[in-house]
Amino acid sequence: NGLGVAAPFLLLVLFVVALIYAAVSFSNCKKKWDAEKDTNEDVYDEVDAKLTNILSVIQIYTVITYFLFACAFYYAIHEKGTIWFLMALVVFMLDTVLVIGYQKKVVDFTKIMNPEKQGSVYDMKFQEKWMNSCDEYEKQMIWQCGFKAYKVAQTMCIILWMIFTCMAMFLKISLWPVGIVSLFWLVLTGTYLAEGRRLEKQRRK
């Protein structure tokens, strides 16, 4: 309930902080690229790293805003805090506009730096098109990051399954947490195995 009450204000504070950070960082990237692209051989790596930082912050920011919005929704349903939910909804929509807007800015500017890059954030097949336009080194990095995330997610599933199972046994909580973790675990493992079989069939052809 405390988070539900605070959620609209926390969302607003995060929105302002994220907006200032993204605007300043992106502006600095553009200025640096325009000023040094013809004179500094290392400017590409420097600007690319800063653009990556912007996207990283936006992704973490997205997860936090979704959590806070869920808290506001919970509070509205159980404590009749409709006004809080409406406030959170307005700020959440602003958050969504911010995230999509700066993702588009970063992608478009990256395409200026790398004319061979393809795809638009408004395209449903953006990730596929972007991946296809990456060079082999970039693809290797994406695959390695993806496999690392898969291993960490597997470990987290085991840990959470153990915690929630023990809580269900000794604290008599619902089995919903165990079921949700198990479902996520099943989808994660099933997707990995299905993609492996697809790639193996593709290799044999």
Beta strands, then each sheet from edge to edge (+ up, - down):
end
